[in-house]
Amino acid sequence: MAKEEGGAAERTLDAPPPETESIVWSEDKGRFETPDGEAFLQYRLLDGHGGGGAPAAAVMDMVHTYVPRSKRGQGLAARLCDAAFAHARGRGMRAVPTCSYISLLTLCHPNLAAILLIQG
């Protein structure tokens, strides 16, 4: 699913369609981004919310997405979200959609409900 590109802190995620840019996980920056870094999804990791003495998984707080005007209309924001949710799911993490765009996106994709952690 992920392959190393440029060191341990950056990994290119497989994401179709092939004619568009790939999404890069920049762990050291806390974001998923296009290779040029212009479009991105910013996240922060929070302590897990477990109970019963069991260790809790980390929580990915998805705080912001940005796509510059020149790259809009290509589905990049959705692809950034897909990469972030796949990353969280693959590592057993929960997700908090703090970003308004991501929050709206989750309403259209009920399959994401299993990893969402909605704080009330």
C-alpha positions in Angstrom: 0.0 0.0 0.0 2.7 2.5 0.9 6.2 2.7 -0.5 9.2 4.6 0.7 10.1 7.8 -1.2 12.9 10.0 0.0 13.4 8.5 3.4 11.4 7.2 6.3 9.3 10.4 6.8 7.8 10.5 3.4 5.9 7.6 1.8 3.9 7.7 -1.5 0.5 6.2 -1.1 -1.1 4.2 -4.0 -4.1 6.3 -5.1 -5.9 6.1 -8.5 -6.3 7.5 -11.0 -2.8 7.3 -12.4 -3.0 10.4 -14.5 -3.3 12.6 -11.4 -0.6 13.4 -8.8 0.2 10.9 -6.1 -0.4 11.7 -2.4 2.6 11.8 -0.1 2.5 11.1 3.7 4.9 13.7 5.3 5.0 12.3 8.8 7.4 15.0 10.1 5.0 17.7 8.9 1.9 16.0 10.1 0.2 16.1 6.8 -0.7 14.3 3.6 0.2 16.3 0.5 0.8 16.5 -3.2 4.4 16.0 -4.2 4.9 19.7 -4.6 3.3 20.3 -1.1 0.8 22.8 -2.5 -2.3 20.8 -1.7 -2.5 19.2 1.7 -4.4 17.7 4.6 -3.0 18.7 8.0 -3.5 16.5 11.0 -2.3 16.1 14.6 -2.1 13.0 16.7 -4.0 12.9 20.0 -3.8 10.4 22.9 -6.3 7.6 22.5 -9.6 7.4 24.4 -9.6 3.9 25.8 -11.2 2.3 28.8 -11.1 -0.8 30.9 -7.3 -0.6 31.4 -6.6 -1.5 27.7 -4.2 0.7 25.8 -6.0 3.0 23.4 -5.1 3.6 19.8 -4.0 7.1 18.8 -6.5 9.5 17.4 -5.9 11.4 14.2 -7.4 14.9 14.4 -7.9 16.0 10.8 -7.7 19.7 11.2 -7.4 21.3 7.8 -7.4 20.7 4.1 -6.1 23.1 1.5 -6.1 23.0 -2.3 -4.8 26.1 -4.2 -7.1 27.6 -6.8 -4.9 26.4 -9.6 -5.5 22.7 -8.6 -9.2 22.8 -7.6 -11.7 20.7 -9.5 -9.4 17.7 -9.8 -10.7 15.8 -6.7 -7.5 16.4 -4.7 -9.2 17.2 -1.4 -11.2 14.0 -1.6 -8.0 12.0 -2.5 -6.2 13.6 0.4 -9.0 12.5 2.7 -9.0 9.0 1.3 -5.3 8.7 2.0 -5.6 10.0 5.5 -8.6 7.7 6.4 -6.8 4.7 4.8 -3.7 5.5 6.9 -5.8 5.8 10.1 -7.8 2.6 9.4 -4.6 0.7 8.5 -3.1 1.5 11.8 -6.1 0.9 14.0 -6.5 4.6 14.7 -9.7 6.6 15.3 -10.3 9.9 13.5 -11.8 13.3 14.4 -12.9 15.3 11.4 -12.3 18.8 12.8 -12.0 20.3 9.3 -15.4 21.4 8.0 -14.7 19.9 4.6 -13.8 16.5 6.1 -16.7 16.6 8.5 -19.1 17.1 5.5 -17.4 14.3 3.6 -18.0 11.8 6.4 -21.7 12.5 6.1 -21.6 11.2 2.5 -19.6 8.1 3.4 -21.2 6.1 6.2 -18.5 3.5 5.8 -16.2 5.9 7.7 -18.4 5.8 10.9 -16.5 2.8 12.3 -13.3 4.9 12.8 -14.8 8.3 13.6 -14.5 9.5 17.1 -17.0 12.3 17.5 -16.3 14.3 20.7 -19.4 15.7 22.4 
